[in-house]
Amino acid sequence: MSRFSIVLLATFMLSGCGLAETAATGASVAASEAQAAKQAQATEQQVQDKLDAAQQAAADQRAAAEAIGN
């Protein structure tokens, strides 16, 4: 039997037991997890931007209060 025939036979046997479906499902899950990670990074950046803006607003308020006090 040639090497190609063995590989082809093994492929047919594995696809019959659902291994091919498992691989496809695994790829789908991996893509979903990658998308979730990308969304988490975007959310983290938005939170950091809001924190930076809040800190800047607080600094501006302190500066204004000091200017009034002097």
PyMOL Python script that loads the backbone (N, CA, C, O; Angstrom):
from pymol import cmd

cmd.read_pdbstr("""\
ATOM      1  N   MET A   1       0.846  -1.179   0.000  1.00  0.00           N
ATOM      2  CA  MET A   1       0.000   0.000   0.000  1.00  0.00           C
ATOM      3  C   MET A   1       0.893   1.245   0.000  1.00  0.00           C
ATOM      4  O   MET A   1       1.891   1.311   0.718  1.00  0.00           O
ATOM      5  N   SER A   2       0.524   2.197  -0.795  1.00  0.00           N
ATOM      6  CA  SER A   2       1.343   3.402  -0.848  1.00  0.00           C
ATOM      7  C   SER A   2       1.047   4.274   0.366  1.00  0.00           C
ATOM      8  O   SER A   2       0.033   4.120   1.047  1.00  0.00           O
ATOM      9  N   ARG A   3       1.962   5.183   0.602  1.00  0.00           N
ATOM     10  CA  ARG A   3       1.829   6.094   1.747  1.00  0.00           C
ATOM     11  C   ARG A   3       0.557   6.930   1.619  1.00  0.00           C
ATOM     12  O   ARG A   3      -0.135   7.169   2.609  1.00  0.00           O
ATOM     13  N   PHE A   4       0.252   7.372   0.401  1.00  0.00           N
ATOM     14  CA  PHE A   4      -0.954   8.170   0.172  1.00  0.00           C
ATOM     15  C   PHE A   4      -2.211   7.379   0.528  1.00  0.00           C
ATOM     16  O   PHE A   4      -3.132   7.920   1.138  1.00  0.00           O
ATOM     17  N   SER A   5      -2.251   6.120   0.154  1.00  0.00           N
ATOM     18  CA  SER A   5      -3.419   5.289   0.446  1.00  0.00           C
ATOM     19  C   SER A   5      -3.618   5.117   1.943  1.00  0.00           C
ATOM     20  O   SER A   5      -4.749   5.109   2.427  1.00  0.00           O
ATOM     21  N   ILE A   6      -2.524   4.978   2.671  1.00  0.00           N
ATOM     22  CA  ILE A   6      -2.613   4.833   4.125  1.00  0.00           C
ATOM     23  C   ILE A   6      -3.165   6.112   4.752  1.00  0.00           C
ATOM     24  O   ILE A   6      -4.032   6.069   5.625  1.00  0.00           O
ATOM     25  N   VAL A   7      -2.647   7.243   4.293  1.00  0.00           N
ATOM     26  CA  VAL A   7      -3.125   8.532   4.822  1.00  0.00           C
ATOM     27  C   VAL A   7      -4.596   8.715   4.484  1.00  0.00           C
ATOM     28  O   VAL A   7      -5.377   9.149   5.330  1.00  0.00           O
ATOM     29  N   LEU A   8      -4.978   8.390   3.263  1.00  0.00           N
ATOM     30  CA  LEU A   8      -6.366   8.530   2.852  1.00  0.00           C
ATOM     31  C   LEU A   8      -7.279   7.621   3.673  1.00  0.00           C
ATOM     32  O   LEU A   8      -8.352   8.039   4.108  1.00  0.00           O
ATOM     33  N   LEU A   9      -6.854   6.397   3.878  1.00  0.00           N
ATOM     34  CA  LEU A   9      -7.632   5.458   4.684  1.00  0.00           C
ATOM     35  C   LEU A   9      -7.766   5.951   6.125  1.00  0.00           C
ATOM     36  O   LEU A   9      -8.849   5.883   6.707  1.00  0.00           O
ATOM     37  N   ALA A  10      -6.675   6.444   6.697  1.00  0.00           N
ATOM     38  CA  ALA A  10      -6.719   6.966   8.065  1.00  0.00           C
ATOM     39  C   ALA A  10      -7.652   8.168   8.156  1.00  0.00           C
ATOM     40  O   ALA A  10      -8.371   8.328   9.143  1.00  0.00           O
ATOM     41  N   THR A  11      -7.641   9.007   7.134  1.00  0.00           N
ATOM     42  CA  THR A  11      -8.517  10.185   7.125  1.00  0.00           C
ATOM     43  C   THR A  11      -9.982   9.774   7.120  1.00  0.00           C
ATOM     44  O   THR A  11     -10.796  10.328   7.859  1.00  0.00           O
ATOM     45  N   PHE A  12     -10.309   8.804   6.287  1.00  0.00           N
ATOM     46  CA  PHE A  12     -11.689   8.326   6.244  1.00  0.00           C
ATOM     47  C   PHE A  12     -12.114   7.712   7.568  1.00  0.00           C
ATOM     48  O   PHE A  12     -13.242   7.910   8.020  1.00  0.00           O
ATOM     49  N   MET A  13     -11.208   6.965   8.189  1.00  0.00           N
ATOM     50  CA  MET A  13     -11.541   6.322   9.458  1.00  0.00           C
ATOM     51  C   MET A  13     -11.751   7.363  10.556  1.00  0.00           C
ATOM     52  O   MET A  13     -12.684   7.265  11.352  1.00  0.00           O
ATOM     53  N   LEU A  14     -10.865   8.364  10.583  1.00  0.00           N
ATOM     54  CA  LEU A  14     -10.988   9.385  11.623  1.00  0.00           C
ATOM     55  C   LEU A  14     -12.204  10.274  11.404  1.00  0.00           C
ATOM     56  O   LEU A  14     -12.842  10.701  12.366  1.00  0.00           O
ATOM     57  N   SER A  15     -12.523  10.551  10.161  1.00  0.00           N
ATOM     58  CA  SER A  15     -13.688  11.393   9.919  1.00  0.00           C
ATOM     59  C   SER A  15     -14.965  10.659  10.295  1.00  0.00           C
ATOM     60  O   SER A  15     -15.959  11.287  10.661  1.00  0.00           O
ATOM     61  N   GLY A  16     -14.946   9.349  10.207  1.00  0.00           N
ATOM     62  CA  GLY A  16     -16.108   8.559  10.596  1.00  0.00           C
ATOM     63  C   GLY A  16     -16.349   8.582  12.095  1.00  0.00           C
ATOM     64  O   GLY A  16     -17.489   8.442  12.537  1.00  0.00           O
ATOM     65  N   CYS A  17     -15.304   8.754  12.878  1.00  0.00           N
ATOM     66  CA  CYS A  17     -15.489   8.734  14.334  1.00  0.00           C
ATOM     67  C   CYS A  17     -15.711  10.120  14.915  1.00  0.00           C
ATOM     68  O   CYS A  17     -15.835  10.266  16.131  1.00  0.00           O
ATOM     69  N   GLY A  18     -15.762  11.134  14.071  1.00  0.00           N
ATOM     70  CA  GLY A  18     -16.071  12.472  14.562  1.00  0.00           C
ATOM     71  C   GLY A  18     -14.868  13.336  14.861  1.00  0.00           C
ATOM     72  O   GLY A  18     -15.029  14.463  15.329  1.00  0.00           O
ATOM     73  N   LEU A  19     -13.660  12.842  14.605  1.00  0.00           N
ATOM     74  CA  LEU A  19     -12.468  13.631  14.889  1.00  0.00           C
ATOM     75  C   LEU A  19     -12.420  14.889  14.030  1.00  0.00           C
ATOM     76  O   LEU A  19     -11.988  15.944  14.495  1.00  0.00           O
ATOM     77  N   ALA A  20     -12.857  14.781  12.794  1.00  0.00           N
ATOM     78  CA  ALA A  20     -12.872  15.947  11.918  1.00  0.00           C
ATOM     79  C   ALA A  20     -13.807  17.020  12.464  1.00  0.00           C
ATOM     80  O   ALA A  20     -13.496  18.210  12.425  1.00  0.00           O
ATOM     81  N   GLU A  21     -14.955  16.582  12.972  1.00  0.00           N
ATOM     82  CA  GLU A  21     -15.900  17.544  13.551  1.00  0.00           C
ATOM     83  C   GLU A  21     -15.312  18.187  14.801  1.00  0.00           C
ATOM     84  O   GLU A  21     -15.523  19.374  15.050  1.00  0.00           O
ATOM     85  N   THR A  22     -14.584  17.415  15.575  1.00  0.00           N
ATOM     86  CA  THR A  22     -13.950  17.940  16.783  1.00  0.00           C
ATOM     87  C   THR A  22     -12.922  19.000  16.419  1.00  0.00           C
ATOM     88  O   THR A  22     -12.834  20.039  17.073  1.00  0.00           O
ATOM     89  N   ALA A  23     -12.147  18.736  15.374  1.00  0.00           N
ATOM     90  CA  ALA A  23     -11.147  19.711  14.934  1.00  0.00           C
ATOM     91  C   ALA A  23     -11.815  20.990  14.457  1.00  0.00           C
ATOM     92  O   ALA A  23     -11.344  22.085  14.763  1.00  0.00           O
ATOM     93  N   ALA A  24     -12.904  20.864  13.715  1.00  0.00           N
ATOM     94  CA  ALA A  24     -13.619  22.041  13.222  1.00  0.00           C
ATOM     95  C   ALA A  24     -14.211  22.829  14.390  1.00  0.00           C
ATOM     96  O   ALA A  24     -14.182  24.059  14.395  1.00  0.00           O
ATOM     97  N   THR A  25     -14.740  22.121  15.365  1.00  0.00           N
ATOM     98  CA  THR A  25     -15.299  22.786  16.540  1.00  0.00           C
ATOM     99  C   THR A  25     -14.198  23.501  17.317  1.00  0.00           C
ATOM    100  O   THR A  25     -14.390  24.622  17.789  1.00  0.00           O
ATOM    101  N   GLY A  26     -13.058  22.854  17.445  1.00  0.00           N
ATOM    102  CA  GLY A  26     -11.927  23.472  18.141  1.00  0.00           C
ATOM    103  C   GLY A  26     -11.474  24.744  17.456  1.00  0.00           C
ATOM    104  O   GLY A  26     -11.154  25.728  18.123  1.00  0.00           O
ATOM    105  N   ALA A  27     -11.443  24.738  16.136  1.00  0.00           N
ATOM    106  CA  ALA A  27     -11.059  25.935  15.390  1.00  0.00           C
ATOM    107  C   ALA A  27     -12.077  27.043  15.601  1.00  0.00           C
ATOM    108  O   ALA A  27     -11.708  28.210  15.728  1.00  0.00           O
ATOM    109  N   SER A  28     -13.338  26.690  15.639  1.00  0.00           N
ATOM    110  CA  SER A  28     -14.394  27.674  15.853  1.00  0.00           C
ATOM    111  C   SER A  28     -14.292  28.283  17.249  1.00  0.00           C
ATOM    112  O   SER A  28     -14.448  29.492  17.420  1.00  0.00           O
ATOM    113  N   VAL A  29     -14.033  27.448  18.232  1.00  0.00           N
ATOM    114  CA  VAL A  29     -13.886  27.927  19.611  1.00  0.00           C
ATOM    115  C   VAL A  29     -12.672  28.846  19.725  1.00  0.00           C
ATOM    116  O   VAL A  29     -12.728  29.872  20.402  1.00  0.00           O
ATOM    117  N   ALA A  30     -11.581  28.478  19.067  1.00  0.00           N
ATOM    118  CA  ALA A  30     -10.374  29.303  19.113  1.00  0.00           C
ATOM    119  C   ALA A  30     -10.627  30.671  18.499  1.00  0.00           C
ATOM    120  O   ALA A  30     -10.166  31.683  19.028  1.00  0.00           O
ATOM    121  N   ALA A  31     -11.351  30.711  17.396  1.00  0.00           N
ATOM    122  CA  ALA A  31     -11.670  31.992  16.767  1.00  0.00           C
ATOM    123  C   ALA A  31     -12.559  32.831  17.677  1.00  0.00           C
ATOM    124  O   ALA A  31     -12.389  34.047  17.764  1.00  0.00           O
ATOM    125  N   SER A  32     -13.498  32.192  18.349  1.00  0.00           N
ATOM    126  CA  SER A  32     -14.382  32.896  19.272  1.00  0.00           C
ATOM    127  C   SER A  32     -13.597  33.467  20.455  1.00  0.00           C
ATOM    128  O   SER A  32     -13.840  34.595  20.885  1.00  0.00           O
ATOM    129  N   GLU A  33     -12.665  32.685  20.969  1.00  0.00           N
ATOM    130  CA  GLU A  33     -11.850  33.149  22.091  1.00  0.00           C
ATOM    131  C   GLU A  33     -10.943  34.298  21.672  1.00  0.00           C
ATOM    132  O   GLU A  33     -10.708  35.219  22.453  1.00  0.00           O
ATOM    133  N   ALA A  34     -10.437  34.251  20.454  1.00  0.00           N
ATOM    134  CA  ALA A  34      -9.602  35.346  19.956  1.00  0.00           C
ATOM    135  C   ALA A  34     -10.422  36.628  19.859  1.00  0.00           C
ATOM    136  O   ALA A  34      -9.932  37.705  20.200  1.00  0.00           O
ATOM    137  N   GLN A  35     -11.650  36.521  19.402  1.00  0.00           N
ATOM    138  CA  GLN A  35     -12.527  37.693  19.315  1.00  0.00           C
ATOM    139  C   GLN A  35     -12.839  38.231  20.710  1.00  0.00           C
ATOM    140  O   GLN A  35     -12.865  39.445  20.916  1.00  0.00           O
ATOM    141  N   ALA A  36     -13.075  37.341  21.660  1.00  0.00           N
ATOM    142  CA  ALA A  36     -13.351  37.771  23.030  1.00  0.00           C
ATOM    143  C   ALA A  36     -12.140  38.478  23.631  1.00  0.00           C
ATOM    144  O   ALA A  36     -12.292  39.460  24.358  1.00  0.00           O
ATOM    145  N   ALA A  37     -10.954  37.989  23.335  1.00  0.00           N
ATOM    146  CA  ALA A  37      -9.735  38.633  23.843  1.00  0.00           C
ATOM    147  C   ALA A  37      -9.571  40.024  23.246  1.00  0.00           C
ATOM    148  O   ALA A  37      -9.159  40.957  23.935  1.00  0.00           O
ATOM    149  N   LYS A  38      -9.894  40.159  21.965  1.00  0.00           N
ATOM    150  CA  LYS A  38      -9.791  41.461  21.312  1.00  0.00           C
ATOM    151  C   LYS A  38     -10.786  42.444  21.932  1.00  0.00           C
ATOM    152  O   LYS A  38     -10.457  43.610  22.149  1.00  0.00           O
ATOM    153  N   GLN A  39     -11.996  41.972  22.216  1.00  0.00           N
ATOM    154  CA  GLN A  39     -13.000  42.830  22.848  1.00  0.00           C
ATOM    155  C   GLN A  39     -12.582  43.215  24.261  1.00  0.00           C
ATOM    156  O   GLN A  39     -12.819  44.341  24.700  1.00  0.00           O
ATOM    157  N   ALA A  40     -11.964  42.282  24.967  1.00  0.00           N
ATOM    158  CA  ALA A  40     -11.502  42.578  26.326  1.00  0.00           C
ATOM    159  C   ALA A  40     -10.421  43.648  26.300  1.00  0.00           C
ATOM    160  O   ALA A  40     -10.393  44.522  27.167  1.00  0.00           O
ATOM    161  N   GLN A  41      -9.537  43.589  25.321  1.00  0.00           N
ATOM    162  CA  GLN A  41      -8.500  44.609  25.212  1.00  0.00           C
ATOM    163  C   GLN A  41      -9.109  45.968  24.905  1.00  0.00           C
ATOM    164  O   GLN A  41      -8.672  46.985  25.443  1.00  0.00           O
ATOM    165  N   ALA A  42     -10.108  45.987  24.050  1.00  0.00           N
ATOM    166  CA  ALA A  42     -10.770  47.253  23.726  1.00  0.00           C
ATOM    167  C   ALA A  42     -11.468  47.823  24.953  1.00  0.00           C
ATOM    168  O   ALA A  42     -11.411  49.028  25.196  1.00  0.00           O
ATOM    169  N   THR A  43     -12.121  46.971  25.720  1.00  0.00           N
ATOM    170  CA  THR A  43     -12.794  47.416  26.946  1.00  0.00           C
ATOM    171  C   THR A  43     -11.781  47.943  27.954  1.00  0.00           C
ATOM    172  O   THR A  43     -12.010  48.965  28.601  1.00  0.00           O
ATOM    173  N   GLU A  44     -10.668  47.242  28.082  1.00  0.00           N
ATOM    174  CA  GLU A  44      -9.616  47.693  29.003  1.00  0.00           C
ATOM    175  C   GLU A  44      -9.104  49.073  28.603  1.00  0.00           C
ATOM    176  O   GLU A  44      -8.885  49.925  29.463  1.00  0.00           O
ATOM    177  N   GLN A  45      -8.914  49.298  27.312  1.00  0.00           N
ATOM    178  CA  GLN A  45      -8.440  50.597  26.835  1.00  0.00           C
ATOM    179  C   GLN A  45      -9.466  51.689  27.120  1.00  0.00           C
ATOM    180  O   GLN A  45      -9.098  52.800  27.501  1.00  0.00           O
ATOM    181  N   GLN A  46     -10.748  51.381  26.938  1.00  0.00           N
ATOM    182  CA  GLN A  46     -11.798  52.366  27.223  1.00  0.00           C
ATOM    183  C   GLN A  46     -11.813  52.737  28.697  1.00  0.00           C
ATOM    184  O   GLN A  46     -11.958  53.909  29.043  1.00  0.00           O
ATOM    185  N   VAL A  47     -11.664  51.744  29.566  1.00  0.00           N
ATOM    186  CA  VAL A  47     -11.645  52.007  31.009  1.00  0.00           C
ATOM    187  C   VAL A  47     -10.438  52.867  31.367  1.00  0.00           C
ATOM    188  O   VAL A  47     -10.551  53.803  32.158  1.00  0.00           O
ATOM    189  N   GLN A  48      -9.268  52.543  30.776  1.00  0.00           N
ATOM    190  CA  GLN A  48      -8.068  53.324  31.053  1.00  0.00           C
ATOM    191  C   GLN A  48      -8.241  54.762  30.585  1.00  0.00           C
ATOM    192  O   GLN A  48      -7.827  55.693  31.276  1.00  0.00           O
ATOM    193  N   ASP A  49      -8.850  54.953  29.416  1.00  0.00           N
ATOM    194  CA  ASP A  49      -9.098  56.308  28.917  1.00  0.00           C
ATOM    195  C   ASP A  49     -10.012  57.086  29.855  1.00  0.00           C
ATOM    196  O   ASP A  49      -9.783  58.268  30.113  1.00  0.00           O
ATOM    197  N   LYS A  50     -11.049  56.422  30.367  1.00  0.00           N
ATOM    198  CA  LYS A  50     -11.963  57.091  31.303  1.00  0.00           C
ATOM    199  C   LYS A  50     -11.259  57.447  32.611  1.00  0.00           C
ATOM    200  O   LYS A  50     -11.488  58.519  33.171  1.00  0.00           O
ATOM    201  N   LEU A  51     -10.405  56.550  33.094  1.00  0.00           N
ATOM    202  CA  LEU A  51      -9.647  56.846  34.315  1.00  0.00           C
ATOM    203  C   LEU A  51      -8.718  58.035  34.103  1.00  0.00           C
ATOM    204  O   LEU A  51      -8.615  58.913  34.959  1.00  0.00           O
ATOM    205  N   ASP A  52      -8.044  58.055  32.960  1.00  0.00           N
ATOM    206  CA  ASP A  52      -7.149  59.178  32.656  1.00  0.00           C
ATOM    207  C   ASP A  52      -7.931  60.488  32.604  1.00  0.00           C
ATOM    208  O   ASP A  52      -7.473  61.507  33.120  1.00  0.00           O
ATOM    209  N   ALA A  53      -9.107  60.462  31.982  1.00  0.00           N
ATOM    210  CA  ALA A  53      -9.930  61.667  31.886  1.00  0.00           C
ATOM    211  C   ALA A  53     -10.399  62.123  33.267  1.00  0.00           C
ATOM    212  O   ALA A  53     -10.429  63.321  33.548  1.00  0.00           O
ATOM    213  N   ALA A  54     -10.764  61.170  34.129  1.00  0.00           N
ATOM    214  CA  ALA A  54     -11.208  61.517  35.483  1.00  0.00           C
ATOM    215  C   ALA A  54     -10.057  62.107  36.292  1.00  0.00           C
ATOM    216  O   ALA A  54     -10.254  63.063  37.043  1.00  0.00           O
ATOM    217  N   GLN A  55      -8.871  61.552  36.146  1.00  0.00           N
ATOM    218  CA  GLN A  55      -7.713  62.092  36.862  1.00  0.00           C
ATOM    219  C   GLN A  55      -7.375  63.496  36.368  1.00  0.00           C
ATOM    220  O   GLN A  55      -7.005  64.362  37.161  1.00  0.00           O
ATOM    221  N   GLN A  56      -7.500  63.721  35.079  1.00  0.00           N
ATOM    222  CA  GLN A  56      -7.227  65.047  34.531  1.00  0.00           C
ATOM    223  C   GLN A  56      -8.263  66.043  35.022  1.00  0.00           C
ATOM    224  O   GLN A  56      -7.919  67.180  35.346  1.00  0.00           O
ATOM    225  N   ALA A  57      -9.531  65.635  35.084  1.00  0.00           N
ATOM    226  CA  ALA A  57     -10.583  66.523  35.572  1.00  0.00           C
ATOM    227  C   ALA A  57     -10.337  66.880  37.037  1.00  0.00           C
ATOM    228  O   ALA A  57     -10.536  68.027  37.439  1.00  0.00           O
ATOM    229  N   ALA A  58      -9.910  65.910  37.830  1.00  0.00           N
ATOM    230  CA  ALA A  58      -9.621  66.175  39.242  1.00  0.00           C
ATOM    231  C   ALA A  58      -8.441  67.134  39.380  1.00  0.00           C
ATOM    232  O   ALA A  58      -8.456  68.029  40.225  1.00  0.00           O
ATOM    233  N   ALA A  59      -7.429  66.944  38.555  1.00  0.00           N
ATOM    234  CA  ALA A  59      -6.272  67.842  38.596  1.00  0.00           C
ATOM    235  C   ALA A  59      -6.669  69.258  38.191  1.00  0.00           C
ATOM    236  O   ALA A  59      -6.196  70.236  38.771  1.00  0.00           O
ATOM    237  N   ASP A  60      -7.543  69.358  37.191  1.00  0.00           N
ATOM    238  CA  ASP A  60      -8.013  70.675  36.766  1.00  0.00           C
ATOM    239  C   ASP A  60      -8.816  71.352  37.873  1.00  0.00           C
ATOM    240  O   ASP A  60      -8.692  72.559  38.082  1.00  0.00           O
ATOM    241  N   GLN A  61      -9.637  70.578  38.581  1.00  0.00           N
ATOM    242  CA  GLN A  61     -10.431  71.142  39.681  1.00  0.00           C
ATOM    243  C   GLN A  61      -9.510  71.619  40.803  1.00  0.00           C
ATOM    244  O   GLN A  61      -9.722  72.691  41.370  1.00  0.00           O
ATOM    245  N   ARG A  62      -8.489  70.826  41.122  1.00  0.00           N
ATOM    246  CA  ARG A  62      -7.542  71.239  42.172  1.00  0.00           C
ATOM    247  C   ARG A  62      -6.824  72.529  41.765  1.00  0.00           C
ATOM    248  O   ARG A  62      -6.647  73.434  42.581  1.00  0.00           O
ATOM    249  N   ALA A  63      -6.417  72.602  40.509  1.00  0.00           N
ATOM    250  CA  ALA A  63      -5.728  73.800  40.026  1.00  0.00           C
ATOM    251  C   ALA A  63      -6.639  75.010  40.103  1.00  0.00           C
ATOM    252  O   ALA A  63      -6.205  76.097  40.485  1.00  0.00           O
ATOM    253  N   ALA A  64      -7.906  74.824  39.739  1.00  0.00           N
ATOM    254  CA  ALA A  64      -8.865  75.942  39.790  1.00  0.00           C
ATOM    255  C   ALA A  64      -9.103  76.354  41.241  1.00  0.00           C
ATOM    256  O   ALA A  64      -9.186  77.546  41.536  1.00  0.00           O
ATOM    257  N   ALA A  65      -9.212  75.393  42.140  1.00  0.00           N
ATOM    258  CA  ALA A  65      -9.442  75.725  43.549  1.00  0.00           C
ATOM    259  C   ALA A  65      -8.233  76.454  44.134  1.00  0.00           C
ATOM    260  O   ALA A  65      -8.386  77.388  44.921  1.00  0.00           O
ATOM    261  N   GLU A  66      -7.031  76.023  43.745  1.00  0.00           N
ATOM    262  CA  GLU A  66      -5.841  76.708  44.241  1.00  0.00           C
ATOM    263  C   GLU A  66      -5.745  78.121  43.686  1.00  0.00           C
ATOM    264  O   GLU A  66      -5.304  79.035  44.381  1.00  0.00           O
ATOM    265  N   ALA A  67      -6.159  78.303  42.431  1.00  0.00           N
ATOM    266  CA  ALA A  67      -6.125  79.623  41.827  1.00  0.00           C
ATOM    267  C   ALA A  67      -7.101  80.565  42.527  1.00  0.00           C
ATOM    268  O   ALA A  67      -6.809  81.749  42.695  1.00  0.00           O
ATOM    269  N   ILE A  68      -8.238  80.052  42.927  1.00  0.00           N
ATOM    270  CA  ILE A  68      -9.219  80.876  43.646  1.00  0.00           C
ATOM    271  C   ILE A  68      -8.693  81.207  45.034  1.00  0.00           C
ATOM    272  O   ILE A  68      -8.889  82.321  45.520  1.00  0.00           O
ATOM    273  N   GLY A  69      -8.031  80.260  45.675  1.00  0.00           N
ATOM    274  CA  GLY A  69      -7.508  80.471  47.031  1.00  0.00           C
ATOM    275  C   GLY A  69      -6.335  81.416  47.103  1.00  0.00           C
ATOM    276  O   GLY A  69      -6.050  81.968  48.166  1.00  0.00           O
ATOM    277  N   ASN A  70      -5.662  81.611  46.016  1.00  0.00           N
ATOM    278  CA  ASN A  70      -4.479  82.505  46.033  1.00  0.00           C
ATOM    279  C   ASN A  70      -4.796  83.866  45.595  1.00  0.00           C
ATOM    280  O   ASN A  70      -3.913  84.723  45.556  1.00  0.00           O
TER     281      ASN A  70
END
""", "prot")
cmd.dss("prot")
cmd.show_as("cartoon", "prot")
cmd.util.cbc("prot")
cmd.orient("prot")
